[in-house]
């Protein structure tokens, strides 16, 4: 069972938002956060000061990304309204990820599954996308895919974009 864990472990993480990072990437991200600021020999009193500097550097990087987003115009792949909206709300880095998913959705085939339910269901690349209205929250439309990539990574992706 342990040797085939890569085939079953993702099932337990489908509904948890992890921003598309693996456990190795999260560990590397924490390490890179401190790169250039602290090392194994840093005393605790210096660590506190250097941690503040690392945090400040991270904030500056985020502000730089925000500046790029606010002061540049996204390059659009299509004239679709959902792409235009994504260009307005996502940072440029996330928007580039979104566009790659949008391009990939063009090459997919979607087949409507008619099962008599109130929801529209589609089969796309061995996944099922359900599109309907959320009856618990003012009838807002929603889409959900069996691969749960949106729930894990937070960016609309090819299966759902194909239906939209």
ChimeraX attribute file (.defattr): number of C-alpha atoms within 10 A of each C-alpha:
attribute: neighborCount
match mode: 1-to-1
recipient: residues
	/A:1	7
	/A:2	8
	/A:3	6
	/A:4	8
	/A:5	9
	/A:6	10
	/A:7	10
	/A:8	11
	/A:9	11
	/A:10	11
	/A:11	11
	/A:12	8
	/A:13	13
	/A:14	17
	/A:15	15
	/A:16	13
	/A:17	15
	/A:18	16
	/A:19	14
	/A:20	15
	/A:21	13
	/A:22	10
	/A:23	10
	/A:24	8
	/A:25	11
	/A:26	14
	/A:27	12
	/A:28	11
	/A:29	13
	/A:30	10
	/A:31	12
	/A:32	11
	/A:33	16
	/A:34	17
	/A:35	11
	/A:36	9
	/A:37	16
	/A:38	18
	/A:39	11
	/A:40	5
	/A:41	7
	/A:42	12
	/A:43	10
	/A:44	9
	/A:45	8
	/A:46	11
	/A:47	16
	/A:48	13
	/A:49	12
	/A:50	17
	/A:51	15
	/A:52	12
	/A:53	14
	/A:54	18
	/A:55	13
	/A:56	12
	/A:57	13
	/A:58	14
	/A:59	12
	/A:60	12
	/A:61	12
	/A:62	13
	/A:63	12
	/A:64	12
	/A:65	15
	/A:66	14
	/A:67	12
	/A:68	14
	/A:69	19
	/A:70	14
	/A:71	9
	/A:72	9
	/A:73	11
	/A:74	18
	/A:75	13
	/A:76	14
	/A:77	12
	/A:78	12
	/A:79	8
	/A:80	10
	/A:81	9
	/A:82	13
	/A:83	19
	/A:84	15
	/A:85	10
	/A:86	20
	/A:87	21
	/A:88	15
	/A:89	12
	/A:90	17
	/A:91	18
	/A:92	21
	/A:93	11
	/A:94	14
	/A:95	21
	/A:96	17
	/A:97	14
	/A:98	21
	/A:99	21
	/A:100	13
	/A:101	19
	/A:102	22
	/A:103	16
	/A:104	15
	/A:105	20
	/A:106	12
	/A:107	10
	/A:108	13
	/A:109	13
	/A:110	18
	/A:111	13
	/A:112	14
	/A:113	15
	/A:114	10
	/A:115	9
	/A:116	7
	/A:117	8
	/A:118	9
	/A:119	15
	/A:120	17
	/A:121	22
	/A:122	23
	/A:123	17
	/A:124	20
	/A:125	11
	/A:126	9
	/A:127	14
	/A:128	20
	/A:129	24
	/A:130	20
	/A:131	19
	/A:132	15
	/A:133	16
	/A:134	12
	/A:135	9
	/A:136	7
	/A:137	8
	/A:138	8
	/A:139	10
	/A:140	10
	/A:141	11
	/A:142	11
	/A:143	20
	/A:144	17
	/A:145	20
	/A:146	13
	/A:147	17
	/A:148	18
	/A:149	23
	/A:150	22
	/A:151	19
	/A:152	17
	/A:153	17
	/A:154	14
	/A:155	18
	/A:156	18
	/A:157	21
	/A:158	23
	/A:159	30
	/A:160	23
	/A:161	18
	/A:162	20
	/A:163	19
	/A:164	11
